[in-house]
Amino acid sequence: MSEIRKVIQVEERVPLAQGIPLSIQHLFAMFSASVLVPAIFGLNPAIVLLMNGIGTLLFIVITQGKAPAFLGSSFAFISPTLLIMANPDLGFEYALGGFIISGGLFCIAAIIIKFFGTKWINILLPPAAMGPVIALIGLELAGTAAGMGGLILDPENGYTEIDPRFVAVFIITLGTAVFGSVLFRKFFAAIPILIAIIVGYTASYFIGIIDFTPMKTASMFALPNFQSPAFNLSAIMIILPATLVVVSEHIGHQLVTGKIVGKDLIKEPGLHRTLLGDGLSTMLSGFCGSVPTTTYGENIGVMAMTKVYSVYVIGGAGIFSICLAFIGKVAGAIQTIPTPVMGGISFLLYGMIAASGLRLLVDERVNYDRSRNLALSSVVFVTGLSGAFIQIGEVQLKGMALATIVGMVLSLVFYVIDCLHLANDMDVPDGQPQTFGPENLK
């Protein structure tokens, strides 16, 4: 491993001295977003860090170590959970029951895919639709990254006016990550994100925007707060629509990760295994008082940049996450990382995910001389970026999730039309049945 820029494949081991900082890099990449979800719900982040780590290790075991992914807190459930918590007759424990049912639906979907295969994915989401869907995973998060960096007014992150100090830290962090990914050599080329966080944190210290309160108030050792779930049909119905969002996100993440690592993860280890791992992790989190999990785009972006895809590195990040759940001071220290530092990192990582979607279009040689492909990509992009939404109960289906559904419906309509055209154009001898499949539509 004299030149770290070479690809470290999924099942390759990494020397411990190099694996530790690589794992810490993944931990830092997910930390800010993952602990934000329990903070919104008023939960102790320790239980979430614990279940994220356990969920990640469970995912690796179920996928037989063939699909690198870190499972962090899902944002898709924030809105319905807050609705449940706002109901005086309900509470967070009833949301936990909904999480468990949602995870169970993941497992059911995995069983269906196990027996009926995945060929339907090429029909429902051909490359002309899948490329834009993958790109939207990063593009719809771009505003979040800009808000974290202080580039736009974002009251949610505490930015009611543009603060030059935050913008300066954002630029320093982003610049270090961008130029480091190009200029760093040997082992440093594999940890540009970690280096950028250290540089951004140092700049934040001298600029004076670090709040050390989380570290000062944290105890040295602490046990995570477990909570038992409760079940209510109304709460479950509020939670369930978010499942569709996460399933769409999961499929998109597996496809983009497969493109990055150069493997078809939908076939091996199989979408049924990855869905099962995600579903069981979410169910386990619900039983223990944590939030639903999902594969994390931030960690996908880290892999795309560093070309280190080893599940041993991802597993190491999971182990560190479990350890942090019991070491309050360390978790508190990580919480002192200023928001613009994480904004600078996210700004680059989300962009790399979007670029991966465009890369799929190039790799699959999508022919835009075909009106069908041009219309499909156009509608998916505009649906995802327009702000259009569909209200399902108390949940809004919008962005990448809505674009995925629209892309599926439109692709299915085009498939039926093409099959009908083939049936009319092809001369089929009497008495001989004619079958159609994706291979007929190239």
SULPEZI-V840319 format. One record per residue. N is the residue number from 0. RES is the residue in one letter. SS is DSSP state (helix for helix, strand for strand, loop for the rest). Layout:
n,res,ss
N,RES,SS
N,RES,SS
This chain:
n,res,ss
0,M,loop
1,S,loop
2,E,loop
3,I,loop
4,R,loop
5,K,loop
6,V,loop
7,I,strand
8,Q,loop
9,V,loop
10,E,loop
11,E,loop
12,R,loop
13,V,loop
14,P,loop
15,L,helix
16,A,helix
17,Q,helix
18,G,helix
19,I,helix
20,P,helix
21,L,helix
22,S,helix
23,I,helix
24,Q,helix
25,H,helix
26,L,helix
27,F,helix
28,A,helix
29,M,helix
30,F,helix
31,S,helix
32,A,helix
33,S,helix
34,V,helix
35,L,helix
36,V,helix
37,P,helix
38,A,helix
39,I,helix
40,F,helix
41,G,loop
42,L,loop
43,N,loop
44,P,helix
45,A,helix
46,I,helix
47,V,helix
48,L,helix
49,L,helix
50,M,helix
51,N,helix
52,G,helix
53,I,helix
54,G,helix
55,T,helix
56,L,helix
57,L,helix
58,F,helix
59,I,helix
60,V,helix
61,I,helix
62,T,loop
63,Q,loop
64,G,loop
65,K,loop
66,A,loop
67,P,loop
68,A,loop
69,F,loop
70,L,strand
71,G,strand
72,S,strand
73,S,loop
74,F,loop
75,A,loop
76,F,loop
77,I,helix
78,S,helix
79,P,helix
80,T,helix
81,L,helix
82,L,helix
83,I,helix
84,M,helix
85,A,helix
86,N,loop
87,P,loop
88,D,loop
89,L,loop
90,G,loop
91,F,helix
92,E,helix
93,Y,helix
94,A,helix
95,L,helix
96,G,helix
97,G,helix
98,F,helix
99,I,helix
100,I,helix
101,S,helix
102,G,helix
103,G,helix
104,L,helix
105,F,helix
106,C,helix
107,I,helix
108,A,helix
109,A,helix
110,I,helix
111,I,helix
112,I,helix
113,K,helix
114,F,helix
115,F,helix
116,G,loop
117,T,loop
118,K,helix
119,W,helix
120,I,helix
121,N,helix
122,I,helix
123,L,helix
124,L,loop
125,P,loop
126,P,helix
127,A,helix
128,A,helix
129,M,helix
130,G,helix
131,P,helix
132,V,helix
133,I,helix
134,A,helix
135,L,helix
136,I,helix
137,G,helix
138,L,helix
139,E,loop
140,L,loop
141,A,helix
142,G,helix
143,T,helix
144,A,helix
145,A,helix
146,G,helix
147,M,helix
148,G,loop
149,G,loop
150,L,loop
151,I,loop
152,L,loop
153,D,strand
154,P,helix
155,E,helix
156,N,helix
157,G,loop
158,Y,strand
159,T,loop
160,E,loop
161,I,loop
162,D,loop
163,P,helix
164,R,helix
165,F,helix
166,V,helix
167,A,helix
168,V,helix
169,F,helix
170,I,helix
171,I,helix
172,T,helix
173,L,helix
174,G,helix
175,T,helix
176,A,helix
177,V,helix
178,F,helix
179,G,helix
180,S,helix
181,V,helix
182,L,helix
183,F,loop
184,R,loop
185,K,helix
186,F,helix
187,F,helix
188,A,helix
189,A,helix
190,I,loop
191,P,helix
192,I,helix
193,L,helix
194,I,helix
195,A,helix
196,I,helix
197,I,helix
198,V,helix
199,G,helix
200,Y,helix
201,T,helix
202,A,helix
203,S,helix
204,Y,helix
205,F,helix
206,I,helix
207,G,loop
208,I,loop
209,I,loop
210,D,loop
211,F,loop
212,T,helix
213,P,helix
214,M,helix
215,K,helix
216,T,helix
217,A,loop
218,S,loop
219,M,loop
220,F,strand
221,A,loop
222,L,loop
223,P,loop
224,N,loop
225,F,loop
226,Q,loop
227,S,loop
228,P,loop
229,A,loop
230,F,loop
231,N,loop
232,L,helix
233,S,helix
234,A,helix
235,I,helix
236,M,helix
237,I,helix
238,I,helix
239,L,helix
240,P,helix
241,A,helix
242,T,helix
243,L,helix
244,V,helix
245,V,helix
246,V,helix
247,S,helix
248,E,helix
249,H,helix
250,I,helix
251,G,helix
252,H,helix
253,Q,helix
254,L,helix
255,V,helix
256,T,helix
257,G,helix
258,K,helix
259,I,helix
260,V,helix
261,G,loop
262,K,loop
263,D,loop
264,L,loop
265,I,helix
266,K,helix
267,E,helix
268,P,helix
269,G,helix
270,L,helix
271,H,helix
272,R,helix
273,T,helix
274,L,helix
275,L,helix
276,G,helix
277,D,helix
278,G,helix
279,L,helix
280,S,helix
281,T,helix
282,M,helix
283,L,helix
284,S,helix
285,G,helix
286,F,helix
287,C,helix
288,G,loop
289,S,loop
290,V,loop
291,P,loop
292,T,strand
293,T,strand
294,T,strand
295,Y,loop
296,G,helix
297,E,helix
298,N,helix
299,I,helix
300,G,helix
301,V,helix
302,M,helix
303,A,helix
304,M,helix
305,T,helix
306,K,loop
307,V,strand
308,Y,loop
309,S,loop
310,V,helix
311,Y,helix
312,V,helix
313,I,helix
314,G,helix
315,G,helix
316,A,helix
317,G,helix
318,I,helix
319,F,helix
320,S,helix
321,I,helix
322,C,helix
323,L,helix
324,A,loop
325,F,loop
326,I,strand
327,G,helix
328,K,helix
329,V,helix
330,A,helix
331,G,helix
332,A,helix
333,I,helix
334,Q,helix
335,T,loop
336,I,loop
337,P,loop
338,T,helix
339,P,helix
340,V,helix
341,M,helix
342,G,helix
343,G,helix
344,I,helix
345,S,helix
346,F,helix
347,L,helix
348,L,helix
349,Y,helix
350,G,helix
351,M,helix
352,I,helix
353,A,helix
354,A,helix
355,S,helix
356,G,helix
357,L,helix
358,R,helix
359,L,helix
360,L,helix
361,V,helix
362,D,helix
363,E,loop
364,R,loop
365,V,loop
366,N,loop
367,Y,loop
368,D,loop
369,R,loop
370,S,helix
371,R,helix
372,N,helix
373,L,helix
374,A,helix
375,L,helix
376,S,helix
377,S,helix
378,V,helix
379,V,helix
380,F,helix
381,V,helix
382,T,helix
383,G,helix
384,L,helix
385,S,loop
386,G,loop
387,A,loop
388,F,strand
389,I,strand
390,Q,strand
391,I,strand
392,G,loop
393,E,loop
394,V,strand
395,Q,strand
396,L,strand
397,K,strand
398,G,helix
399,M,helix
400,A,helix
401,L,helix
402,A,helix
403,T,helix
404,I,helix
405,V,helix
406,G,helix
407,M,helix
408,V,helix
409,L,helix
410,S,helix
411,L,helix
412,V,helix
413,F,helix
414,Y,helix
415,V,helix
416,I,helix
417,D,helix
418,C,helix
419,L,helix
420,H,helix
421,L,helix
422,A,helix
423,N,helix
424,D,helix
425,M,loop
426,D,loop
427,V,loop
428,P,loop
429,D,loop
430,G,loop
431,Q,loop
432,P,loop
433,Q,loop
434,T,loop
435,F,loop
436,G,loop
437,P,helix
438,E,helix
439,N,helix
440,L,helix
441,K,loop
